[in-house]
Amino acid sequence: MASTNLVYDDWKYNFNDCFAQGFIGKWRVEFDSLLNSKPPTQCCTRCGSVLFYGGDIDFSELCTAGKGCQLCDLILRTVKRYNSDGRDVKVCKIGPALTMKHNGHRILRLCSDLGSSARSDSDYNTQISFPVFPAADGPLRFALLRAWLQWCDEHTRCKYDDHEHDNEPREGLPTRLLYVGNPNSSDYNPDVLRLVSSQQIGAGKYVALSHCWGELKPNEVPRYCTTQENIGDRQVGFGIADLPLTFRDAVMVARGLEVQYLWIDSLCIIQGKDGDWEQESKRMEDVYTSAYCTVAATSAVDSNAGFLKRNISSEYVYVQDDSGRRVYVCTDLADFDKEVEGRPLNTRAWVMQERLLSRRTIHFGDSQVYWECGEGVYCEDLTQLKSTKGKKKHFMLDPKFPSLLFNSGYDTTRGVLQSFLVDYSKRGLSKPTDRVVALSGLAARIAKALRCEERYGIFNLYLHRNLLWRRSSLHMIRIKYEPLEVPSWSWMAYTGGIEFMDDHHLAVEVFKNLSFAEWDKKALITNVWEFRDCHLKKEEAESDATGRQILDSRGTKIGWIMYDVKDGENGKDLCWERGVVVKKTYRSNEYHILIVRQSAENEYERVGIGTVQQDYLSRQQPNVRIL
């Protein structure tokens, strides 16, 4: 059957029954065991018109028709859950779902099985699927995951090329892996794991886990971690029962995928005193890029929560109309944005590079599992989500990230790259000092693709625009890196979210006397300018004293300043400040500037950002260092 698709927001909801027919046909006995043996119930004329004839039904009709009709009752209860007052709500069928007409929100999914009595020519937009999902830790679910892997292995765009990004071979396996066992081996013990060195293995497939550690005290090393004290015992073998539930679930998934090796950061990297975290954290790019697949414990808030168990119950009604056409109407709709994007795991800084660098990821959500690769997202209900070309999601699905982004053109690449940096800046870190290293692998990959240098989240190809960041929240706090500081011109020097100055895609003139210093990775080389004939006035809307208007001698606003942190007594007058001109918009006399203060002879530090009309700046000092 040909694929059918409809667009909702940035996702294109698609289904192609070829995969579903092949999979369910192979596992027909197990599939049939999920179904209720009772015959279909007869739908009333009102809900039947919605399902089979393209009509719609409003809330008042549901209230009266629902009496005695199982489907109307299900629709009514579902509408009330999504729209408590129920007023002005009409329900219609769009593709394989019942949808609230006023906002396009999908509320119930429709599906059919492989039986000839259940399918007809009119089912062109009703997909083959599970009315009820298989057991969360059962063989049918793991069979689906393996089928997705085999399906993905055939995708040209998803096949891994060792030399896709450079002419050097990849690093290969991580330093250590967990051996979860081979059921066909004579010494297999399902209750025992073993920590092995990659030198013992040579080559092999492994699964990488992406997960939330949970709330930890400063410098706390959870008891389940690998340390110098227990690594010897773990290399001999240790009980799976000693691990928290999230890790036990990951072991079960690796075995279900028939993969013998598993990588979990807290178990495969030596933690705590005399550990090798500093060295191993720099290898994250290779760990996730080289993994056979990544398993994301998306529904687990910490290591103890687990992720295999479904946390949401579902129901369905099996109905037919007077013509004998049948369909399952089910409550367990796929919602990738809610179950994956909206979960705590995907608000963590480390997870951004884990996800973007992985060729493919299996996300375990609250209600169903989602497969993500270069062909899109496949949901456990067998709905397929395709991204709209040119949107951020389109580039996030790239299995060879950032290949698609690099080939999208200068302006698109810049815009999407800056949206990634904004996203990352707002993500959480247990240790603020990880702000640099948690992006290092991804930043290195992007810089290599762009053939440019990257320093502290600033890419030389887009140097001028990347430097024009500003805080997006009320507060930013300088991070105390040890032993070396991050330069003030980088947003990585501070906590808190950022945004970039918007030039509205207008042509701009950049000032070429601003560049990375060749001999000092932490320095910019540029000219500083002195303000003249103007003064500052506090922005009345700014409650934390970081905003200022720049006024001329007549009190007319000729620019503004936003400080990076609360500035205290300094900054009340422009005699303290200097400007670094970064760019100006063509046909405009307004400069976009960095605000800097002198910290030593010929050295300055960034303290903010702003704009000012060019007549109110005069060049003062050339070739200074911004640190």
C-alpha positions as CSV (number, residue, x, y, z in Angstrom):
1,M,0.0,0.0,0.0
2,A,1.3,3.5,-0.8
3,S,2.4,5.7,2.0
4,T,0.2,8.5,3.1
5,N,1.2,11.6,5.0
6,L,-0.2,14.8,6.5
7,V,1.7,17.7,8.0
8,Y,1.2,18.8,11.6
9,D,3.5,21.6,12.7
10,D,7.1,20.6,11.9
11,W,6.3,16.9,11.7
12,K,4.8,15.1,8.7
13,Y,2.7,12.2,10.0
14,N,3.3,9.3,7.6
15,F,2.6,5.6,7.4
16,N,3.8,3.0,5.0
17,D,2.2,-0.4,5.6
18,C,5.0,-2.3,4.0
19,F,7.0,-2.4,7.2
20,A,4.0,-3.1,9.3
21,Q,2.8,-5.9,7.0
22,G,6.2,-7.6,7.1
23,F,6.6,-7.3,10.8
24,I,3.1,-8.3,11.9
25,G,3.0,-11.0,9.3
26,K,6.1,-12.6,10.8
27,W,4.8,-12.3,14.4
28,R,1.1,-13.0,13.6
29,V,0.5,-15.4,16.5
30,E,2.0,-13.0,19.1
31,F,0.1,-10.1,17.5
32,D,-3.3,-11.9,17.6
33,S,-2.7,-12.7,21.3
34,L,-3.0,-8.9,22.0
35,L,-6.4,-8.6,20.4
36,N,-9.7,-9.0,22.2
37,S,-11.5,-12.0,20.8
38,K,-14.9,-10.3,21.0
39,P,-16.5,-9.3,17.7
40,P,-16.6,-5.6,16.8
41,T,-19.3,-3.4,18.2
42,Q,-21.7,-1.5,15.9
43,C,-21.0,2.2,15.8
44,C,-23.9,4.7,15.7
45,T,-24.6,6.8,12.6
46,R,-23.1,9.9,14.0
47,C,-19.7,8.5,15.0
48,G,-19.8,6.3,11.9
49,S,-20.1,9.4,9.7
50,V,-16.9,10.7,11.2
51,L,-14.9,7.4,10.9
52,F,-16.0,6.4,7.4
53,Y,-17.6,9.3,5.5
54,G,-15.5,12.4,6.4
55,G,-18.1,14.1,8.6
56,D,-17.6,15.7,12.0
57,I,-19.4,15.6,15.3
58,D,-19.6,18.4,17.9
59,F,-19.6,18.2,21.7
60,S,-23.4,18.5,22.1
61,E,-24.0,15.6,19.7
62,L,-21.5,13.5,21.6
63,C,-23.4,14.1,24.8
64,T,-26.6,12.8,23.4
65,A,-25.3,10.2,21.0
66,G,-22.9,8.8,23.6
67,K,-25.6,7.0,25.4
68,G,-25.3,3.4,24.4
69,C,-22.6,3.9,21.8
70,Q,-19.2,2.7,23.0
71,L,-17.3,4.8,20.5
72,C,-19.2,8.0,21.2
73,D,-18.6,7.4,24.9
74,L,-14.8,7.0,24.3
75,I,-14.7,10.2,22.1
76,L,-16.6,12.2,24.7
77,R,-14.4,11.1,27.6
78,T,-11.3,11.9,25.5
79,V,-12.5,15.3,24.5
80,K,-13.3,16.2,28.1
81,R,-9.7,15.2,29.0
82,Y,-8.2,17.5,26.4
83,N,-10.8,20.3,26.6
84,S,-12.6,20.4,30.0
85,D,-15.4,22.8,29.1
86,G,-16.2,21.0,25.8
87,R,-17.7,24.1,24.2
88,D,-17.3,24.7,20.5
89,V,-15.5,21.5,20.0
90,K,-15.9,19.5,16.8
91,V,-14.2,16.2,16.2
92,C,-13.2,15.0,12.7
93,K,-10.9,12.5,11.1
94,I,-7.6,13.6,9.7
95,G,-5.5,10.8,8.4
96,P,-5.2,7.9,10.9
97,A,-6.5,10.0,13.8
98,L,-9.6,11.7,15.3
99,T,-8.7,15.3,15.7
100,M,-10.2,18.4,17.5
101,K,-11.1,20.6,14.5
102,H,-10.4,24.0,16.1
103,N,-6.8,23.3,17.0
104,G,-5.8,20.2,15.0
105,H,-4.9,18.3,18.2
106,R,-4.9,14.6,17.6
107,I,-6.8,12.8,20.4
108,L,-7.4,9.2,19.2
109,R,-5.6,7.0,16.7
110,L,-7.2,4.7,14.2
111,C,-5.7,1.4,13.0
112,S,-6.6,-1.9,11.5
113,D,-5.0,-5.3,11.4
114,L,-3.9,-7.6,8.5
115,G,-7.2,-9.6,8.3
116,S,-8.9,-9.3,5.0
117,S,-12.3,-8.6,6.7
118,A,-10.7,-5.6,8.4
119,R,-9.2,-4.0,5.4
120,S,-10.9,-2.4,2.3
121,D,-10.2,0.2,-0.3
122,S,-11.6,2.8,2.0
123,D,-8.8,2.2,4.5
124,Y,-6.2,4.1,2.5
125,N,-5.6,6.4,5.4
126,T,-5.9,3.9,8.3
127,Q,-2.7,2.3,9.2
128,I,-1.9,-1.3,10.2
129,S,-0.8,-1.2,13.8
130,F,-1.2,-2.6,17.3
131,P,-4.6,-1.8,19.0
132,V,-2.8,-2.8,22.2
133,F,1.0,-2.5,22.7
134,P,3.0,-5.6,23.5
135,A,4.4,-6.2,27.0
136,A,7.0,-3.7,27.8
137,D,9.7,-6.3,28.4
138,G,8.3,-9.0,26.2
139,P,9.7,-10.7,23.1
140,L,7.4,-8.9,20.7
141,R,8.6,-5.5,21.7
142,F,12.2,-6.5,21.4
143,A,11.5,-8.1,18.0
144,L,10.1,-4.7,16.9
145,L,13.3,-3.0,18.0
146,R,15.5,-5.5,16.1
147,A,13.3,-5.1,13.1
148,W,13.9,-1.3,13.2
149,L,17.6,-1.9,13.4
150,Q,17.6,-4.2,10.4
151,W,15.4,-1.8,8.5
152,C,17.8,1.1,9.4
153,D,20.8,-1.0,8.4
154,E,19.5,-0.9,4.8
155,H,19.2,2.9,4.7
156,T,21.9,4.4,2.6
157,R,22.0,7.6,4.6
158,C,22.2,5.7,7.9
159,K,25.1,3.5,7.0
160,Y,28.2,4.5,8.8
161,D,31.3,5.5,6.8
162,D,34.5,5.6,8.9
163,H,35.8,8.3,6.7
164,E,32.7,10.5,6.3
165,H,34.1,13.4,8.2
166,D,37.9,13.1,7.8
167,N,40.7,11.0,6.3
168,E,41.6,9.4,9.6
169,P,40.1,6.2,11.1
170,R,37.8,6.6,14.2
171,E,39.0,5.8,17.6
172,G,37.1,2.5,17.6
173,L,35.6,1.1,20.8
174,P,35.4,3.0,24.1
175,T,38.1,2.3,26.7
176,R,35.9,-0.1,28.6
177,L,32.5,-1.8,28.0
178,L,30.1,-4.0,30.0
179,Y,29.9,-7.5,28.7
180,V,26.3,-8.5,29.1
181,G,26.8,-12.0,27.8
182,N,26.0,-14.3,24.9
183,P,23.1,-16.7,25.6
184,N,24.7,-19.2,23.2
185,S,27.9,-19.3,25.2
186,S,28.5,-22.2,27.6
187,D,29.5,-19.8,30.4
188,Y,26.5,-17.4,30.0
189,N,25.1,-16.2,33.4
190,P,22.2,-13.8,33.0
191,D,22.7,-12.5,36.6
192,V,26.4,-11.5,36.0
193,L,28.0,-8.6,34.1
194,R,31.7,-8.1,33.5
195,L,33.7,-4.9,32.8
196,V,36.1,-5.5,30.0
197,S,38.8,-3.5,28.3
198,S,38.3,-2.7,24.6
199,Q,41.8,-4.2,24.0
200,Q,40.4,-7.6,25.0
201,I,37.7,-7.3,22.4
202,G,39.3,-5.8,19.4
203,A,36.1,-5.1,17.5
204,G,32.4,-5.5,18.1
205,K,29.0,-3.8,18.4
206,Y,27.9,-2.0,21.5
207,V,24.9,-0.1,22.7
208,A,25.4,3.3,24.5
209,L,23.0,4.4,27.2
210,S,21.9,8.1,27.5
211,H,20.3,8.7,30.9
212,C,19.7,11.2,33.8
213,W,21.9,10.7,36.8
214,G,19.4,12.4,39.0
215,E,20.0,14.8,41.9
216,L,23.5,14.4,43.4
217,K,25.3,16.3,46.1
218,P,28.5,18.1,45.1
219,N,31.3,15.6,44.5
220,E,29.0,12.7,45.4
221,V,30.0,9.4,43.8
222,P,27.0,7.0,43.8
223,R,27.7,3.5,45.2
224,Y,27.0,1.8,41.9
225,C,29.8,3.7,40.1
226,T,33.0,2.1,39.0
227,T,35.9,3.5,41.1
228,Q,39.6,2.6,41.7
229,E,38.4,0.6,44.7
230,N,36.0,-1.7,42.9
231,I,37.3,-1.9,39.3
232,G,39.3,-5.1,39.9
233,D,36.2,-6.9,41.2
234,R,34.1,-5.6,38.2
235,Q,36.6,-6.9,35.8
236,V,36.1,-10.4,37.3
237,G,32.3,-10.1,37.3
238,F,29.6,-8.6,39.4
239,G,25.9,-9.1,39.9
240,I,23.3,-7.2,37.8
241,A,21.2,-7.0,41.0
242,D,23.8,-4.5,42.4
243,L,22.8,-1.9,39.7
244,P,19.9,0.6,39.9
245,L,16.8,-0.2,37.8
246,T,17.6,2.1,34.9
247,F,20.9,0.2,34.3
248,R,19.2,-3.2,34.7
249,D,16.7,-2.1,32.1
250,A,19.5,-1.1,29.8
251,V,21.1,-4.5,30.2
252,M,17.8,-6.2,29.3
253,V,17.5,-4.0,26.1
254,A,21.0,-4.8,25.0
255,R,20.3,-8.5,25.4
256,G,17.0,-8.0,23.6
257,L,18.8,-6.4,20.7
258,E,21.2,-9.3,20.7
259,V,24.2,-7.0,21.3
260,Q,26.8,-8.3,23.7
261,Y,28.3,-5.0,24.9
262,L,26.9,-2.0,26.6
263,W,28.4,1.4,27.5
264,I,27.2,3.3,30.6
265,D,29.2,6.3,31.6
266,S,29.2,5.8,35.4
267,L,30.2,2.1,35.0
268,C,32.7,2.3,32.1
269,I,34.5,5.5,33.2
270,I,36.3,5.4,36.6
271,Q,34.6,7.9,38.8
272,G,35.9,9.8,41.9
273,K,39.4,10.2,43.2
274,D,42.1,9.0,40.7
275,G,39.4,8.4,38.1
276,D,39.8,9.0,34.4
277,W,36.8,11.2,33.8
278,E,38.9,14.1,32.5
279,Q,40.4,11.9,29.7
280,E,37.3,9.9,28.9
281,S,34.9,12.9,28.8
282,K,36.9,14.1,25.8
283,R,36.1,11.0,23.9
284,M,32.3,11.3,24.0
285,E,32.1,12.2,20.3
286,D,33.5,8.7,19.4
287,V,31.5,6.9,22.0
288,Y,28.1,7.9,20.7
289,T,29.1,8.1,17.0
290,S,30.5,4.6,17.0
291,A,27.7,3.0,19.0
292,Y,25.6,0.4,17.1
293,C,22.7,2.4,18.5
294,T,22.0,4.6,21.5
295,V,19.3,3.7,24.0
296,A,17.7,6.8,25.7
297,A,16.1,6.3,29.1
298,T,13.8,9.2,28.3
299,S,11.1,8.4,30.8
300,A,13.5,7.8,33.7
301,V,14.2,10.9,35.9
302,D,17.2,9.2,37.5
303,S,19.2,6.0,37.7
304,N,16.7,4.3,40.0
305,A,13.5,5.0,38.0
306,G,13.8,2.5,35.2
307,F,12.4,3.0,31.7
308,L,11.0,-0.2,30.4
309,K,7.7,-0.2,32.3
310,R,4.8,1.7,30.7
311,N,3.4,4.4,32.9
312,I,0.2,5.0,31.0
313,S,-2.8,2.7,30.6
314,S,-4.7,2.6,27.3
315,E,-8.0,1.3,25.9
316,Y,-9.6,0.8,22.5
317,V,-12.9,0.2,20.9
318,Y,-13.2,-2.2,17.9
319,V,-16.1,-1.0,15.8
320,Q,-17.7,-1.6,12.4
321,D,-20.4,0.2,10.4
322,D,-23.4,-1.1,8.5
323,S,-21.2,-2.0,5.5
324,G,-19.0,-4.2,7.7
325,R,-16.0,-1.9,7.6
326,R,-13.9,-2.2,10.8
327,V,-11.4,-0.1,12.6
328,Y,-9.8,0.1,16.0
329,V,-10.0,3.4,17.8
330,C,-7.3,3.7,20.4
331,T,-6.3,6.2,23.2
332,D,-2.5,5.7,23.1
333,L,-1.5,8.3,20.5
334,A,2.2,8.9,19.7
335,D,3.4,12.3,21.0
336,F,7.1,12.5,20.3
337,D,7.4,16.1,21.3
338,K,5.8,15.5,24.7
339,E,7.3,12.1,25.5
340,V,10.8,12.8,24.2
341,E,11.5,16.5,23.6
342,G,9.6,17.6,26.7
343,R,11.2,15.1,29.1
344,P,13.9,16.1,31.7
345,L,16.5,14.0,29.8
346,N,16.3,16.3,26.8
347,T,16.8,19.4,29.0
348,R,20.3,18.2,30.0
349,A,23.4,19.7,28.4
350,W,25.3,16.4,27.9
351,V,22.4,14.8,26.1
352,M,22.4,17.3,23.2
353,Q,25.7,16.0,21.9
354,E,24.8,12.4,22.8
355,R,21.7,12.6,20.7
356,L,23.1,14.6,17.7
357,L,26.2,12.4,17.5
358,S,24.3,9.1,17.6
359,R,23.5,7.5,14.3
360,R,20.2,6.2,15.7
361,T,18.5,6.4,19.0
362,I,15.8,4.3,20.7
363,H,13.8,6.6,23.0
364,F,11.8,4.9,25.8
365,G,8.9,7.2,26.6
366,D,6.2,6.9,29.2
367,S,3.7,5.2,26.9
368,Q,5.6,3.9,23.9
369,V,9.0,3.6,22.4
370,Y,10.3,5.8,19.5
371,W,13.0,5.0,16.9
372,E,15.0,7.9,15.6
373,C,17.3,7.7,12.6
374,G,18.1,9.5,9.3
375,E,14.7,8.3,7.8
376,G,12.7,10.0,10.6
377,V,11.0,8.9,13.7
378,Y,9.1,5.6,13.9
379,C,6.7,5.3,16.8
380,E,5.7,2.0,18.5
381,D,2.2,2.5,17.1
382,L,3.9,2.3,13.7
383,T,3.2,5.9,12.8
384,Q,6.2,7.4,11.0
385,L,7.2,11.1,11.5
386,K,9.1,12.9,8.8
387,S,10.7,16.2,9.4
388,T,10.0,19.2,7.2
389,K,13.1,20.0,5.2
390,G,15.0,23.0,6.4
391,K,13.6,22.9,9.9
392,K,15.7,22.3,13.0
393,K,14.3,18.8,13.4
394,H,15.4,17.9,9.9
395,F,19.0,18.6,10.8
396,M,18.7,16.8,14.2
397,L,17.8,13.6,12.4
398,D,21.0,13.6,10.4
399,P,22.9,10.3,11.2
400,K,26.1,11.9,10.0
401,F,25.6,15.2,11.7
402,P,26.3,18.0,10.6
403,S,26.4,16.8,7.0
404,L,22.9,18.0,6.1
405,L,23.5,21.3,7.9
406,F,26.8,21.9,6.2
407,N,25.2,21.5,2.8
408,S,22.2,23.8,3.5
409,G,24.0,27.1,2.7
410,Y,25.8,29.8,4.7
411,D,22.8,31.6,6.2
412,T,20.8,28.4,7.1
413,T,23.8,26.8,8.7
414,R,24.4,29.9,10.8
415,G,20.8,30.2,11.9
416,V,20.4,26.6,12.8
417,L,23.8,26.5,14.5
418,Q,22.9,29.5,16.6
419,S,19.6,27.9,17.5
420,F,21.6,24.8,18.8
421,L,23.8,27.0,20.9
422,V,20.8,28.9,22.3
423,D,19.2,25.5,23.2
424,Y,22.4,24.2,24.8
425,S,22.9,27.3,26.9
426,K,19.5,26.8,28.5
427,R,20.1,23.1,29.4
428,G,21.0,21.9,32.9
429,L,24.3,20.7,34.2
430,S,25.0,19.1,37.6
431,K,28.5,20.8,37.4
432,P,28.5,24.2,35.8
433,T,32.1,23.8,35.0
434,D,31.1,21.1,32.5
435,R,29.7,23.8,30.2
436,V,32.6,23.6,27.9
437,V,33.4,19.9,27.9
438,A,29.8,18.8,27.5
439,L,29.7,20.4,24.1
440,S,33.3,19.8,23.1
441,G,32.7,16.7,20.9
442,L,29.8,18.2,19.1
443,A,31.6,21.5,18.6
444,A,34.7,19.8,17.3
445,R,32.5,17.9,14.8
446,I,30.8,21.0,13.6
447,A,34.1,23.0,13.3
448,K,35.6,20.2,11.2
449,A,32.6,20.2,8.9
450,L,32.7,24.0,8.5
451,R,36.5,23.9,8.1
452,C,36.9,26.6,10.7
453,E,38.3,27.0,14.2
454,E,36.0,26.9,17.2
455,R,36.9,28.4,20.6
456,Y,34.6,28.2,23.6
457,G,31.4,27.9,21.6
458,I,32.3,30.7,19.1
459,F,32.9,29.5,15.5
460,N,35.4,31.6,13.4
461,L,33.3,31.3,10.2
462,Y,30.6,33.2,12.1
463,L,32.8,35.0,14.5
464,H,31.1,38.4,14.4
465,R,27.6,37.2,14.7
466,N,28.5,34.5,17.3
467,L,30.1,37.1,19.5
468,L,26.9,39.2,19.6
469,W,25.2,37.0,22.2
470,R,23.3,38.4,25.2
471,R,21.6,36.9,28.2
472,S,18.0,35.7,27.7
473,S,17.3,35.5,31.5
474,L,17.5,38.0,34.3
475,H,20.7,36.6,35.7
476,M,24.0,35.3,34.5
477,I,26.7,34.3,36.9
478,R,30.4,33.9,36.1
479,I,31.5,30.3,36.4
480,K,34.6,29.7,38.4
481,Y,36.6,27.3,36.2
482,E,39.7,25.7,37.7
483,P,42.5,25.8,37.0
484,L,42.0,27.9,33.9
485,E,39.3,30.5,33.2
486,V,37.0,30.7,30.1
487,P,37.4,34.1,28.4
488,S,34.7,36.7,29.1
489,W,33.8,37.0,25.4
490,S,32.4,33.5,25.4
491,W,28.9,32.7,26.7
492,M,30.4,29.6,28.2
493,A,32.0,31.7,30.9
494,Y,28.6,32.2,32.5
495,T,25.6,30.2,33.7
496,G,22.2,30.9,32.1
497,G,20.6,31.0,28.7
498,I,21.5,33.3,25.8
499,E,20.1,34.6,22.6
500,F,21.8,36.2,19.6
501,M,21.2,39.7,18.2
502,D,18.8,39.5,15.3
503,D,19.9,41.3,12.2
504,H,16.6,40.3,10.4
505,H,18.6,38.6,7.6
506,L,19.8,42.0,6.4
507,A,23.1,42.5,4.7
508,V,25.7,43.5,7.3
509,E,29.1,45.0,7.3
510,V,31.5,43.3,9.7
511,F,34.7,44.9,11.0
512,K,37.7,42.9,10.0
513,N,40.0,44.2,12.7
514,L,38.3,41.7,15.1
515,S,39.8,38.2,15.1
516,F,41.0,35.3,17.2
517,A,44.5,35.8,18.5
518,E,46.9,33.3,16.8
519,W,49.2,32.9,19.9
520,D,46.6,32.9,22.7
521,K,43.4,30.7,22.5
522,K,41.6,32.8,25.0
523,A,42.2,36.2,23.3
524,L,40.5,38.3,20.7
525,I,42.5,41.0,18.9
526,T,40.7,44.2,18.1
527,N,40.4,47.9,18.5
528,V,38.5,49.6,21.3
529,W,36.4,52.8,20.9
530,E,35.6,55.5,23.4
531,F,32.1,56.8,23.9
532,R,31.7,60.6,23.4
533,D,28.9,63.2,24.1
534,C,26.5,60.6,25.6
535,H,25.6,59.1,29.0
536,L,23.7,56.1,30.5
537,K,20.2,55.9,32.0
538,K,18.9,52.8,33.7
539,E,16.2,50.9,31.8
540,E,13.1,51.3,34.0
541,A,11.8,47.8,33.1
542,E,15.0,46.2,34.2
543,S,14.7,44.9,37.8
544,D,18.3,43.7,38.1
545,A,20.1,46.8,37.0
546,T,21.7,45.2,33.9
547,G,19.9,47.3,31.3
548,R,20.9,50.9,30.2
549,Q,19.8,53.4,27.6
550,I,22.4,55.5,25.9
551,L,21.3,59.1,25.7
552,D,22.8,62.0,23.9
553,S,23.3,65.5,25.5
554,R,19.6,66.3,24.7
555,G,18.3,63.2,26.3
556,T,17.5,61.4,23.1
557,K,18.0,57.7,23.0
558,I,20.8,56.8,20.6
559,G,21.5,53.2,21.8
560,W,21.4,50.7,24.6
561,I,23.5,48.4,26.7
562,M,22.7,45.1,28.3
563,Y,25.3,43.9,30.9
564,D,26.1,40.3,31.2
565,V,25.9,40.3,35.0
566,K,24.6,42.6,37.6
567,D,27.0,45.5,37.4
568,G,26.9,47.2,40.8
569,E,28.2,50.7,41.0
570,N,30.3,50.5,37.9
571,G,28.5,51.2,34.6
572,K,26.6,54.2,35.9
573,D,28.6,56.3,33.5
574,L,30.2,55.6,30.1
575,C,33.6,56.8,31.4
576,W,34.0,53.3,32.7
577,E,33.2,51.6,29.4
578,R,34.7,51.1,26.0
579,G,33.1,49.6,22.9
580,V,34.3,47.0,20.4
581,V,32.6,47.5,17.1
582,V,31.5,44.1,15.7
583,K,29.2,45.0,12.7
584,K,26.7,47.5,11.3
585,T,23.7,47.0,9.1
586,Y,24.1,48.4,5.6
587,R,22.3,51.7,5.1
588,S,22.3,52.3,8.8
589,N,24.5,54.4,11.1
590,E,24.0,52.0,14.0
591,Y,26.9,49.9,15.3
592,H,26.5,46.6,17.1
593,I,29.1,46.5,19.8
594,L,30.6,44.6,22.7
595,I,31.0,46.5,25.9
596,V,34.4,46.0,27.5
597,R,36.3,47.3,30.5
598,Q,40.1,47.6,31.0
599,S,41.5,44.9,33.2
600,A,45.3,45.4,32.6
601,E,47.5,47.3,30.3
602,N,46.3,46.7,26.7
603,E,43.8,44.1,28.0
604,Y,40.1,44.3,28.4
605,E,37.2,42.0,29.5
606,R,33.7,41.9,28.0
607,V,30.9,43.1,30.3
608,G,28.0,43.4,28.0
609,I,26.5,44.1,24.5
610,G,24.7,46.9,22.9
611,T,24.1,49.3,20.0
612,V,25.0,52.9,19.4
613,Q,24.9,55.4,16.6
614,Q,28.3,55.6,15.0
615,D,28.7,59.4,15.6
616,Y,29.0,58.7,19.3
617,L,32.1,56.5,19.1
618,S,35.7,57.6,18.5
619,R,38.6,55.2,18.1
620,Q,40.9,55.2,21.0
621,Q,43.3,52.2,21.0
622,P,44.2,49.6,18.3
623,N,45.3,46.0,18.7
624,V,44.2,45.3,22.2
625,R,43.4,41.9,23.7
626,I,39.9,40.9,24.9
627,L,40.2,38.1,27.5
